[in-house]
Each structure stands twice: as C-alpha cells, then as structure tokens.
C-alpha cells in the first residue's frame, strides 16, 4: 500500500511517524515548503515532492492523507 502525506507540518510528520511505527514502507510526502520537504526527507527517510501533480503521478498512491 502506498501513502502520500499532503502537508509536512507537525500533523503531517505525526502521520508519517505513525505509519512508520506500523511498519508501512511506501510513505511519501508533499509540501510546497522546501524546508519542510528537506526535513521530512532527512528525518524520516522518505521521498518528498514540492509539486502535487508530479507526486501523484509518480507515486500513484492508494491512500492520500491530507494534513494541512
């Protein structure tokens, strides 16, 4: 199952931590803020995107988690 977390602020990061704790491997992130993308990519070892269409088309997520 592939997850795309939209919004990488505090709530988005919490969702990523929960998914990781549940042993989901295919977790991706999207945020317009480059600083948040870099932080999530580095801290949680996930691929992040700053363009939603690109993220959606590349990931083809089964689940979208909107945390904005």
RODO-2510 file (C-alpha; in nm, 4 decimals, decimal comma):
residues 68
     n   res          X          Y          Z
     1     x     0,0000     0,0000     0,0000
     2     x     0,1375     0,3438    -0,0957
     3     x     0,0656     0,6529     0,1153
     4     x     0,1060     1,0157     0,0088
     5     x     0,1020     1,2579     0,3016
     6     x    -0,0062     1,6022     0,1830
     7     x     0,1295     1,8659     0,4195
     8     x     0,4508     1,8069     0,6119
     9     x     0,3921     2,0333     0,9086
    10     x     0,3548     1,8980     1,2610
    11     x     0,0415     1,6934     1,1837
    12     x     0,1837     1,5510     0,8614
    13     x     0,5028     1,4494     1,0402
    14     x     0,2944     1,2814     1,3099
    15     x     0,1107     1,0795     1,0422
    16     x     0,4453     0,9730     0,8923
    17     x     0,5735     0,8611     1,2335
    18     x     0,2550     0,6586     1,2915
    19     x     0,2774     0,4906     0,9505
    20     x     0,6450     0,4091     1,0059
    21     x     0,5681     0,2663     1,3502
    22     x     0,3054     0,0436     1,1866
    23     x     0,5834    -0,0770     0,9516
    24     x     0,4476     0,0757     0,6319
    25     x     0,7366     0,1202     0,3879
    26     x     0,5831     0,3107     0,0970
    27     x     0,5306     0,6521     0,2547
    28     x     0,5826     0,9687     0,0506
    29     x     0,5376     1,3358     0,1311
    30     x     0,4269     1,6530    -0,0420
    31     x     0,4569     2,0128     0,0712
    32     x     0,5098     2,3412    -0,1102
    33     x     0,7592     2,4439     0,1594
    34     x     1,1073     2,3240     0,0602
    35     x     1,2335     2,3384     0,4192
    36     x     0,9592     2,1005     0,5351
    37     x     1,0313     1,8672     0,2428
    38     x     1,4001     1,8525     0,3286
    39     x     1,3294     1,7963     0,6983
    40     x     1,0849     1,5084     0,6307
    41     x     1,3162     1,3547     0,3713
    42     x     1,6133     1,3639     0,6077
    43     x     1,4408     1,2766     0,9345
    44     x     1,2025     1,0048     0,8129
    45     x     1,3940     0,8767     0,5086
    46     x     1,1026     0,9261     0,2679
    47     x     1,0832     1,0692    -0,0819
    48     x     0,9219     1,4123    -0,0888
    49     x     0,7814     1,6348    -0,3611
    50     x     0,7093     2,0068    -0,3969
    51     x     0,4700     1,9601    -0,6926
    52     x     0,1438     1,7772    -0,6225
    53     x     0,0773     1,6573    -0,9780
    54     x     0,4275     1,5143    -1,0004
    55     x     0,3900     1,3433    -0,6620
    56     x     0,0524     1,1935    -0,7503
    57     x     0,1598     1,0753    -1,0950
    58     x     0,4882     0,9214    -0,9785
    59     x     0,3643     0,7640    -0,6558
    60     x     0,0156     0,6604    -0,7700
    61     x    -0,0908     0,6401    -0,4050
    62     x    -0,3509     0,4027    -0,2687
    63     x    -0,4118     0,6455     0,0179
    64     x    -0,3929     1,0247     0,0397
    65     x    -0,3562     1,1682     0,3880
    66     x    -0,4345     1,5387     0,3881
    67     x    -0,2725     1,7143     0,6849
    68     x    -0,2976     2,0843     0,6095
***
